[in-house]
Amino acid sequence: MELKYVKNIQFTRLIKCDGKLKEFNFRKPNGKQEGLFTVDVIDAKGSRIIFNMDMLENTWKITNNELPQWILDNELAFHEIIEEEFKSI
């Protein structure tokens, strides 16, 4: 019997959004460059916001535009963080 291991990618980064540091948790169920990243963060009211990012045109993009503006404004920062993480693997 052959066992296959699939490496999960999971990391947390602090990003300054809307004048405050926010903890963003990134998770990807496989180590491949393609596929979705799930990202979650807690807003000022304590509610968890969960969204996905997908590789489109060589850039990690947020797939849902119905998010608070402080998340949408940091899309490029999320892309850079994800790419940095892939380089370190």
N, C-alpha and C positions, 0 to 999 in steps of 0.2 A: 504494500500500500504506500503510495506516494503522498507526502504531506506538502502542501503549498502554503507558504506564509505570505500574507499581504500586509505590508507595512502601512500603518495609519500615520497620518501627519496630524499633529495636534500641538498647538503652541498658543501662548498668550502674550500680547503686547499692550503697553500703555501708550495711548495716543491722546494728544491734547486736542479736544473738540469743544467748541463753544466756550473757550476760556477755562475748561476744566480737564484734568486727566481722566480718561475713561479706560477701563480694562476691556479689551476686545479679545475674545476667544475664537481661534480659528481651528477648524477641523475638516479633514479630508479623509474619506474612508479607504483611500489607496494612495500609494506613493507616485502615481503617474501624473504627468504634467496636465493631462486633459481631465475633464470632469469638474464637478462642482465643489467649491469650498463652502462650508456652512460657517457663518460668523454670528456670534451673539454678543450683546452688550446690554448693560442695565441703564435705563434712562434716569432722569432726575427724580421721578416719582417711584422708582424701584421696580418698574415693569421691565421684563426682559424683552428685548427686540432681537429677533432672529431673521437673518436674511442670507441669501446665497450669492456667490460670485462665480462667474464662469469665464473661461478664456475665450474671448471674442477678438478677432483681428490682432492677435499677439498681445492683448492687454486683458488683465483681470478686470471684469466689469460687474457691477451690481445688477442683478437680474430683476429686481423689484424697485420701481421708482416711487412707490408709495411709502416712503420712509421719511423720517425727520430730516430736515435740510442739513443739520450738522453731520449726519452720516453720509449723505450724498456728496457733500463738499469734500469729504476725505477719501473718495474713491481712488484717487491717484496714490495716496499714502498707503492704502490697503494693498494696491497692486505692487508697490515697491517692497512692502513687508513680505508678501507672499513670494516674490521673486528672490528676495534675500534668503528666505528660509529654504527654498529649493537649492540655492547655491551651497548652502551649508550641509546638505544631506550627502 
